[in-house]
Amino acid sequence: MKSTAPADPASARLLQAYASQYGLASPATVSSAPVDMTVDGTYRIRLRALPQGGIGVSARLRALPEPGPARDDMLLGVARMACGTMKEQASGCVIDDRERAVWLQQTAAAASSQDIDDAVGSFVNSLAFWSKAINAV
């Protein structure tokens, strides 16, 4: 979901309006800035407007072990679980570009605050599963 392209202006405005609605953004916030939020006092997530419209939601799941057999085993376990959940969950697991952590991410079309709420709800449900499952790998 990482991109150097500028955010879609309409999606950026919608996301900032959503953030303001929940007290997550100050008036001085840049309209294309990501929005960080904590859900249920537990789940830290980041929302960002995407270049082609819609929003992206992401959360860090776990740091990767140093390269070697333990890392390979962990990644294989995550890959198996990710393949098993692909059909039911809109989110997916990824490795960051520095290969330091496993993240959960999701993209969603968003034409209203309700669309963002729905995407956040879906994402947090997946995140609740992954937050527990990732530590069992």
N, C-alpha and C positions, 0 to 999 in steps of 0.2 A: 504494500500500500504506500510505500515511500515514493515520493515524486517531487521533482523540483519545479514542476509546472504550477502556476498560480491556481488557487482555489477558484471554483466557479463562483462568481459574485452572488448569484441568487442563493446558492446553498450556504455560502459564508454568512450572508445576512440572516437567513433562517436559523442557522446554528447560533449566531450571536443573540438573536431574539429568544431562542430557547434557553440559552445560558442566562440571559437577563431575567427571564420568567422565574428561574429557580435560584436567582441570586448568585450565579456562578461567574459573572463577568462584570467588570466595572465599566463605566461609560467610556473610559480611555482605552479600553481594549481594542486592539487592531481587529478589524472585521474578519480577517482571514486567519487569525490566531487559533490554535487548537484550544479546546475546552477540556479541562481536567475536572473530574468529579468523583466523589466517593458515594457508592450506593450501599444502603443497609449498614453503613458504618464499617464495612468490611472490604468491598470491592472497589479498587481504584481503577478507573478507566479514563481513556482519552478519546475525545470525539474531534474529528476534523472534517472540514468541507473538502470534497474531492474535486479535482480539476474538471472532470466530466459531469459533475453534478452528483448530488447525493452526499452521504456522509460515510466516514470510516470510523469504526470503533475498535479500540485495541486495549490490551492489558498484558503486562508482563506476568508470565506464569512461574518461571524458574530459571535460575542461572544454570548454564551448562558446566558440567565437570571439565577438567582439563582434557585435551585430546588423549585418547587411549581407549582401552577396553570398556571401562565404566561409562564413558561418554557414548561409545558405540552402542552399548546395551540400552542405555537410557533412550537414545534417539530411535532405536528400533522399537522399543516399547511404545514411545509416543507415536511413531508412525503407524503402528498397528491399531492403536486406539483411535487415531485420527481417521484412518480409513474406515473403521467401524462406525464412526459417528457422522460421516459425511452426508449420509442420506437423510438424517434427522435434524442436523444442526446447520444453520447458515454460516456459522463461524468456522475458522480453520486455524490450525497451528502452523506457525512459521518460525524460522530462525532469523534473528536480526542480522544485519549486514556485517557486523563485527564478529559474528559467531560466538556471542557471549551468553545469549539467553533464548529461551523458548517463549514465544508470545502467542496470544490468541487474538485473532482479528476478524472483522466482519465488515462488509460494505452493505449499504442499503440505500434504496431510492428514498428521497425525502422531499415531500412537497408541503409538509405541515409539521407543526410541533408534535402532533399525535403520531406521525410517522416516525419521528425521532424517538418518542417515548416507546413505541412498539419495538424499534430496533434495539434500544437500550435494554428493554425488558427481556427480549430474546437473547441478547448477548449475555446479560447477567445470569440467566438460567444456564447457559452453556459454561460460563465462567465458574459458576458454583460447582458444576460437575468437574471441570478441568482442574480447579484449585485443589480438589481432593485427589483426583486420579493421578495428577502429575507427580505427586509425592509417593505414590505406590509403585511407580515405574522403577 
